Amino acid sequence: MPKPKKRGGNHQRGAGGQPRNVQPFSDEDASIETMSHCSGFSDPASFTEDGPEVDEEATQEDLEYKLKGFIDLTLDKSAKTRQAALESLKSAFASKILYEFIMERRMTLTDSIERCIKKGKSDEQCAAAGLACLLCVQMGSGIESEEIFKTLGPVLKKIVCDGTASIQARQACATCLGICCFIVTDDITELYSTMECLENIFMKAYQRDRDTNGVSSTHNTVLHVSALLAWTLLLTICPMNEVKKKIEMHLHKLPSLLSCDDLNMRIAAGETLALLFELARETDSDFFYEDMDLLTEKLRALATDGNKHRAKVDKRKQRSVFRDVLRAVEERDFPTEMVKFGPERMYIDCWVKKQTYETFKEILGSGMQYHLQSNDFLRNVFELGPPVMLDAATLKTMKISRFERHLYNSAAFKARTKARSKCRDKRADVGEFF
């Protein structure tokens, strides 16, 4: 016999079955509920999963409605709400091209970002700086982007140079400053001013007191690394006469950073050295560096480092990077890499291109491939030409169903297991392979 239903089943109860006090639904609750809708933005593949066809226009309208809500929430009184709204906007901007939507609201977005950087705390400032990068990536180079940078540039510089601000906020603002200037600036004076601001930060790493073990690491190292990488990115778009000046100024000082305790600083210094040598040889094919023997000795030591006090992962990463850096400095060689996105291929065949690609990959994350396919600005930077337009029939033939992917992966897994088992079997006749 079924049990009778208990009355009052809709009432919430706490521990021990006692009724729990329920707070009234507040604006903050509404904002948190709204934020949960952006969980799919982080992966652009989530928009193209197998399934029934949907109305793209309705989906776009729904997306824009949610984004409007997030923009409004950047003005909320709660710091957590503002930060979550900024993160949701970042995820959306990284995974979709929203040029027209942003164009209509660029001033509102700029004001929100400026307010969050000025008045927010560390995490909120970092999120706002990241959103500023993506805003400029979406807008590309143009008058509108210049207006955004004119508003945000002075604010970013102020935070970068503010010794009382948190290191994380200064680090994020240094990266943002470099990327936004790279995208926007046609004014050579502004470019030099931004580079000088970043130089003043990372050059402090040269001035540290040294002991017998080299450069001692401090909590400012992460800031110095970000400033150095942002400065290196801007160096790639400088006129050659300015490049020569910067090479003369820094080429003899950068090797000292190879002795830093921090792995990221050693790698940043090594890759910057490789890029400087590449640019120097472009301007002068007979370029000669006086301390080449000492430098190659340092690079070779890092490329074969076996110190037991360092983690295996760090040693592996360091050796991999410095093998390439050593080849660049000694042999003028670069290991070409291929990047696949959709039906297209891009070859990274120099340090300048590698530095640029790695910078944008860092801020776009999993959305990098989507932007390489669709973002006019990025395609122009990497000389990919206009976006490749494919009709629906072509896209359908290129797309593999989830079941077919599963069958292919299963077959590949079985074949790989058999091959490995055969190689591992001691009874296998080795002579038959010859």
Secondary structure, DSSP 4 states (H G I P E B T S, - for coil): -PPPPPTTTTS-B-GGG-B---PPP-HHHHHHHHHGGGTTTT-GGGGS-SSS---HHHHHHHHHHHHHHHHHHTT-S-HHHHHHHHHHHHHHHHHS--HHHHHHHHHHHHHHHHHHHHHS-HHHHHHHHHHHHHHHHHH-SSHHHHHHHHHHHHHHHHHHH-TTS-HHHHHHHHHHHHHHHHHH---HHHHHHHHHHHHHHHGGGTTS-EETTEEPP-TTHHHHHHHHHHHHHHHTTS-HHHHHHHHHHHTTTGGGGGG-S-HHHHHHHHHHHHHHHHHHHHH-TT---TTHHHHHHHHHHHHT---TTS-HHHHHHHHHHHHHHHHHHHH-----EEEEETTEEEEE-SHHHHHHHHHHHHHHGGGHHHHHHH-HHHHHHTT--SPPP--HHHHHHHPPPHHHHHHHHHHHHHHHHHHHHHHH-TTS-GGGG-
